[in-house]
Amino acid sequence: MQVLTPSTSVPIDLGDRSYNILIAPALLGDPATLAGLPSSGAAMIVTNVTVAPLYLQKLRAALADRFKTIHTVTLPDGEEYKNWQTLNLIFDALLVNECDRKTVLFALGGGVVGDMTGFAAASYMRGVPFVQVPTTLLSQVDSSVGGKTGINHPLGKNMIGAFYQPLRVVCDLDTLMTLPARELSAGLAEVIKYGPIADLEFLGWIEVNMDRLLACEVDALAYAVKRSCEIKAWVVAQDERESGLRAILNFGHTFGHAIESGMGYGVWLHGEAVGCGMVMAAQLSCELGLVDASFVRRMRTLIQRAGLPVIGPRLNPEDNAGRYLELMRVDKKAEAGEIRFVLIDGPSRACMRGAPDGLVRSVIDACCA
C-alpha cells in the first residue's frame, strides 16, 4: 500500500492547459497548496449550505494573503438545484460585485458545485480562471477532473455545459472524513468503474480493501483517489472532448442517467444510479456475449458491498423498459436516435456500441424491481 504525502500530485497533460491534482490530508491549511496560482484583486468561493459551515472559513483564511477581496456564494445543496436558476446566483454575485476577468473562482463542494462553478467560469466574460476544491469522494475521483462543466435539464442530465479546465484540483482527504455514509458509497461507484474499464488489478484491490474504504481509512482512500485520478488523467489527455476514448468513463452512466432523470434529480444520488447502471451495463455486456455471467455476479457483489443499489427502480408502471429507452435516447452518446452503451469487452477493456431495443428491454426487465 502506498501512503501519500502532502507533495503527491497527479498531472493532467493538456499542453498549455495542463494542471495538477493534489491529493493529501490537510491541503486546505497548507500554503503550498496555492503556490503558482494567480493572485488578483478578487476571488470568489462558490460552495453550498452543507459544506460552508465545515470548510469555508479554512479556505478563506488560506486565500487571504493572495486576494484583496474574497466574495462568497452559498448555493442550496442537491442535484435538484443543478439548473439555470441556481447557476444565475453565481452570475448575479459576479456582476453585483463587479468582478473582472482576473477574478479567480474556487469551487468548494461536491460535483454539483464543481460543475456549476466551472460552467460559470467558462461563461463569465467568456472565461475566467477557476480552481476545483472537491469535498466528496465522487467529485475527487471523477467530476472535478477533466474539465466537464454544466447543468441539468428536465429532459436530460448534463446536456448543457462546456469543456473548461481548472487551474488546479485540490483533493484534501480530510474533507472525506465528514461525509455521510450514503455520500461515501455514492463516491465508491465512480471508483469501482475504473477497474472494469481500465485496470483489472485495481478492481481486485477494491474488492480486497472495500471494508477499509467504507471505514474511511486514510491510506486506502488516498490510494483509491490517486489511482482513479491517474486513470482519468490518462484518458482525458488522449481525448479531452469525448470524441472517442473518453466515453469509456461513462460505464454505467447511460442507464444511471435515465434513473436520475426518470425518478427526478436528487431522489437517488448520482453514484447510486451509476452503481445500479453498472450492473445493468454488465448484464447487457453478458447478453451480447462480451463477458460471462461470473463477471456480472462479480460486479453485482462488489457494488452491493459498497452499499449501493443493484436493482433498478421502476420508472413507469405500464411500460418501464419503454420509459428507460425514451430517456436514454436523450443521452449525450446517442447518435441519430440510436442509444450507445459503454460495455465491457474483456478484462479491463471497454467499448461503445448499440444494442437491439428488444435485448435492452429484456435486460431492464431482468434488472428492475
Helices and strands as residue ranges (DSSP letters): E 9-12, G 15-17, E 19-24, G 31-34, E 42-48, I 52-56, H 57-63, E 69-75, G 79-81, H 84-96, E 104-109, H 111-123, G 124-126, E 130-134, H 137-138, I 139-143, E 148-153, E 156-163, E 169-172, G 173-178, H 181-198, H 200-214, H 218-238, G 245-250, H 253-263, H 270-287, H 293-305, H 320-328, E 341-344, E 350-353, H 357-367
